[in-house]
Amino acid sequence: MARIVPERGRQLFRRSHRESRRIADILREETVGGALLLLGTVLALLWVNSPFGDRYTSMIHARYGPHGLDLNLSAEEWAADGLLAIFFFVAGLELKREFVAGDLRSPRKAALPVVAAVCGMAGPAVVYTLVNLSGGGDTSGWAIPTATDIAFALAVLAVISSHLPPALRTFLLTLAVVDDLLAIVIIAIFFTDDLNPGKALLALIPLALFAFLLQRRIHSGWLLFPLAALTWGLVHASGIHATVAGVLLGFAVPVLTEEGRQPGPAERFEHRFRPLSAGFAVPVFAFMSAGVAVGGWSGFTSALSDPVAIGVMAGLVVGKAVGVFGGTFLTVRFSRADLDENLSWIDIFGISLLAGIGFTVSLLIGGLAFGAGSPQDDHVKVAVLVASTAAAVLAGILLKLRDRHYRRNAETAS
């Protein structure tokens, strides 16, 4: 009996370990991450618009954390500043991998999606600004419709794509990765209030130690996690949005090993933290941020009549499509960059529409621009939800037609 119990314990441990690995693998799937993000959003909307909506409001405004460290934050702020730092850490890892060993390493291959990303952020900003200047709205929200939500966009593409060329997903992924980098730059430059240079400089010390340990191949979580947490805390206290710390920590992780072009820590870290980001951090942020009391049909139409909301919707649905497609077309027309031979311009237009799904970062910037919980922030949330749904539906219809076209070609060829 003494031997049976330990053996049973080992079997249970192995079974539990296999189950945890299986769940982690599932959470890495793009469709699952997008579904959890959608679930968090729907739950928040249903709760805040139910008779128990005041409990939702009380929950997200409840404060936790030490006062002395400037970390007595509401649950909503912990989600935006803390959990999204995990999301941007994974984005930083992905960005560095692309720059060091991926498509962004080759200027010729990267030219089209990079220009598409830049134009895809400029277009919505211009559209939003023009709408609000002509309608007497508030132009301070110009950055809200500029960002593409990677999780949602890739999830939609994964659901409808069975025969679309792989180059189309690569184009969207590269565009979205550069989009994330530019979004971080916008947040760092335009949404930093009361900058404390001393604390910002102090944050470089644990960040440098974090990078040094990784360069020395020291991967102990007992050493790395406290340094990462200290970096995040000092960046937050400096006045710079704390999600910037996530990207900086991601950039600090080596991509390649010293032996050469073998997978390094960045790939292992991304494999480890992506389930946490997709399965917990982003859905919880959506749950904490997307809850807006619509107030029935009249409240819904009133929110969407605000020039701010109109600008956000026009920016995401129209500005994104025009910016991404126009930037790609002009680059091919006036440079040596070429469109992948497996793609057509109608495919690029479908991806341009899909890039109008702006959710996670759009909600974040909306709160930064107008103040979380303000009437305009609520209008932004409604507009982002409506515009993202419209972009997903329009892109889904077009790309599904293209998927059928490629499927027929494959069947004919076989």
N, C-alpha and C positions, 0 to 999 in steps of 0.2 A: 504493500500500500504506500509505503514511503516513497517508492520510485514512481508510482502511478501519478500522484498528485503533481510533482514537478513537471512530468512529461505532459500532463494535461494543461498545466500552466503555460508551458512553451508552445503547445499547439494553439491555445487561445491567443497568445501574444502574436504568433505568426499570422493567424487568421485576422487579427485586429490590424496588424501592419499591412497585410495585403489589402484589406478593406480601405484603410486610410490612403494608400497609394492609388487605389482605384478611384476613390472620390476626388483626389487631387488631379488625376488624369482627366476626369470628367469636367472639372472646373476649368481646365485649360482650354476646353473646347469653346470656340467663339460663340456658338449658338447658346450654350449654357450661360456664359457670362452676360450676354445680351438679354436672355430670358430673366435672369435674376435681377438685372437692372430694371427691366420693365415691371417685374413683380413688386420691387420696392416702391416704384413710382405709383403703381395702381393702389397698393395698400395705403400709402400716404394720402392719396386723393380721396379714397373711400372713407378713411378714418376721419380726416379733417372736415369732410362734408357730411358726416353722420351726426346724430344727436350727441355723440361723445367727442366732438371736435375740440372742445375746450381741454380735454385731457391730453390730446396730441400736442396742443399749443403749450400746455404746462410742461410736458415732457421735454420738448426740444429746447425750452427756455430754462430748464433746471440747470444750475451751475455746479460744476465739480472742479476740484483741483486746488493747489495751494495758492494763496494770495501773494505770498512773498516772492514767488518766481514769475509773476505775471501770467500764471496759468490757471486762474480761476475762470474757466470758460463755460459757456453754455454747451449743452449736448450738441446743438447745431454747429457751434464753432469747433468743437472737438472733431466732428465729422468732416468739416470743411478744411480745417487746418491740420488735423492729425491723420485721419484715415486717408484723405486724398494725398498726403505725403507718401504713403505706400504706393498709391497708383502712379504718382510721378517718379518714384524711385524705380519702379519697373519700366516706366517710359524712358527714364534716363539710361537704364541698362540697355534697352532696345536701341535707343539713339546712338549710344557709343558703339554698340556692335555694328550698326549700319555704317557708321563713319569709318570704323577701323577695318572691318572685314566684310561688309555687306555692299548693297548697291550704291550707297552714297560714297563709297570709296572711289568709284570711278566717276569723274566729272561728266563724262559723255553719257553714261547710263543714268546718272542722277539728274541731269539737266531738266528733263521734261517734268517729272513729278515735283522737283524743287521749285521750279518756276510756277507750276500749277498751284502749289501750296501757297506761295507768296501772293500770287494774283487772287487765289481763292480766299485770302484773308483781306486783301485790299478791296475787292469788289463788295463784300457785305458791309464793310466799314463805310464805304462811299455811299452805298444805297441807304443805309441807316441814317447817315448824317443828312443826306438830301431830303429824306422823308421828314425828319424832325425839324429841319430848317424851314421847310415849306409849310409844315403843319403846326408850328409853334410848340414843338415838343422839347425834350431835354437831350442834347447831343452828347452828354457825358457817358451814355451807354453805347458808344460807337463800337466798342470791342466785343460786345455780347455775341453778335452773330458770326464772329470771325472763326470760331473753333469748330472742328469736326470731331464728333464722338467716335473714337476708334471702336469701342466695344459694340455699340449699336450698328455702326456702318458695316463692320466685318460680319456681324451676326446676320444682318439682312442678306449680305452677299452669299454667306455660307448656306442660308436656307434656300435661296432661289437658284444657286449655281451648281449644276452638275456637269455641264458641258462647256461653260464659258472658259476661254483661254486662261491658263495660270498667270499670264502676263498682266491680266486685268487686276487680279488680286494684288500682285506685286506693286502695280502702279498705285492702287488705293492705299496699300500699307505704307509705302514710302511717302506718299503725299500726307497721310495722317501723322506719320512720325515727325516729319518736318513741321507740320501744323502744330503739333504738341510743343516742339521746341520754340516756335515763334510765340505761342500762347504764354509760355513761361516768361519769355522776354517781355511781353506786354505787361504781364502781372507784375514783374519785378520793377519795371520802369514807371508804369503809369498808375499802379495801385499800391504804392508804398507810401504810407503816411508816417510822419514824425520819425524819420530815420535816425537811429542811434548808431553812428559809425563805430563807436567803441565796441559795442556788443557784436556788430557785424564782423569786425576784425577778430574778436575773440572766438567767433564761430569757426574761423579758419584753423585754429589750433587743433581741436578734436577732429576736424575734417582731414587735416594733414596727417594726424596720427592714424586715422581710419585708413587712409590711402597707403601709408607706410607699412602698416601691418599686412595689408593685402599684397603689397608688392613683395614682402618678405614671406609670403605664403602662409601667413598666420590667419587662420579662418575661424578661430574660436569665437563663438557667439558671446561668451562671457566677457570678452574684450571688445568686440566690434559693436554689439548692441548698445552698451552704455555710451560709447563715443558717438554713435549715430543719434541717440536720444539727446545727448548734450548739444550736438550740432543743431538739431532741430529746435531745441529750446532756445538757444542763443539767437538763431535766425528769427524765430518768432518774436523774441524780446527786442530785436533790433528794429522792428517795424516792417521788415521785408516779409512778404507773405510766406508762411512756413512751408508751403509746397515747394518753394524754390530749393529748400534744403534737401528734399527728396531727389530732385534732379541732380544736384551737386554730388550727393552721396552715390547716385547711380553712375555718374561720370567718373568717380574715383575708383570704381572697380575695374581691374584689368580685364581686357578682352582675350588676349592671347597669352599662352604660357611662354616661358623663356626658350623652350625647345623649338618654337616656330609657330606655325599656323594651326595649332591644336586648340580645341575648345578650352577656354579658360574660366576663371571665376564668374565673369559676367553671365555666361550662358547657364552655369549652375545656379547662380543666384536668381536669375530670371525664371528658371524652371521651378525653383523652390517658392518664390514669392508671388508668382502670377496667380496661383489658386487663391492665395490670401487676398490679393487685390480684386480679382474678378468675382470671387465667391463671397467676400465679406465687405471689404473697404468701400468699393464703388456702390454696391446695392444699398448698404447702410447710409452712405452719403445721399443717395437718391431718396431713400425713405425719409431722411431728416430734412431734405431741402425742397422736395417737390410738393409737399403738402400745402396747398393753397385753397382757401375757402372760396369757391366760385360764386356762391350766392344765387344759384339757379340760372335760368336762361338769361334773364336780364343782367345779372352780374357778369355772366360769361361774355355777352355782347358788349357790355360796358367796358370790360377789361380790354377787349380786342379793338375797341374804338380809340384807345389811347395811342397817340402818335408813337410813343415808345414801343408799344406792342406791334403796331403796324410796321415800324422800322425793323424790328427784330425778325418778323415773319418775312418781309420782303428781302431782307438781307440774307436769310438762310435759304429761302426757296429760289429767289431770283439772283441775288448777288453772288452766291456761291457757285451756282451753275454757270453764270456768265464769266465769273472770274477764273474758275478752273478750266473750263473749255476754251475760253478766249486766250488765256495764258499759254495753254498747250498748243493751240493752233498757231498763234503768232510765233512761238518759239520754233516750231517745225518750219514755218514759212520763211523766217528770216535768220535762221542759224543752221548749223550742220547737224543738229539733233534730229533724229528720225523716230517716227512712231514705230513701235514693235510691229513686225510684219504680220503677226497673228491677230492684230487688233484693227478695228475700223473706227472711223470717227463717231459713229453712232454708239459704239461701246464706250468711248471716252465721254460722250454726253451723258450716258447713263450713270457713269461713275461721278460725273460732275453734279448730277442731281442727288446722288447718294451722299455726297460730301456735305449736303445741306442738313444732314442729321447732326444737330448740335445740341448736346444735352449736358453732360457732366461739367465741362469747362464753361459752357454758356451760363448755366445756373450759378456756378461759382463767381464768374465775373459780374453777373447781374447783382448778386449780393454785395460785391465789393463796390460796384458803381453807385448803387442807390441805397445801400444799407439793408441788411437782411431783415425781412418782415415789413418793410415799408410798402405802401400801396403800389408804387411803381415796380418794386421787386416782385410783388404778387402778379402784376400784369405781365412782367417779363417771363415768369414761370409759365403762365397760361400760353403766352405767345411761343415760347420755346417748345412746349409740348405739341401745340397745334402745327407749327412749322415743321418740326422733326417728323411728325406723323405724315404730313403731306409729302415731304421729301422722300420718306421711306416708301410710301405708296406709289408715287410717280416713278421713282427709280426702280422699284420692284416690278412694276408692270412692264417698263421698257426692257429691263435686263432679263426678265423672264421670257419675253418674246425673242430676245437675242439668244438666250439659252436654247430655246426650241430650234432656232435657226442653226446653231452649231450642232445640235443633236441630229437634225435631219442630214446635215452635211456628213457627219460621222457615219450615219447609217448608210448613206449613199456610197460613201467611200469603201465601206466594208462589204 
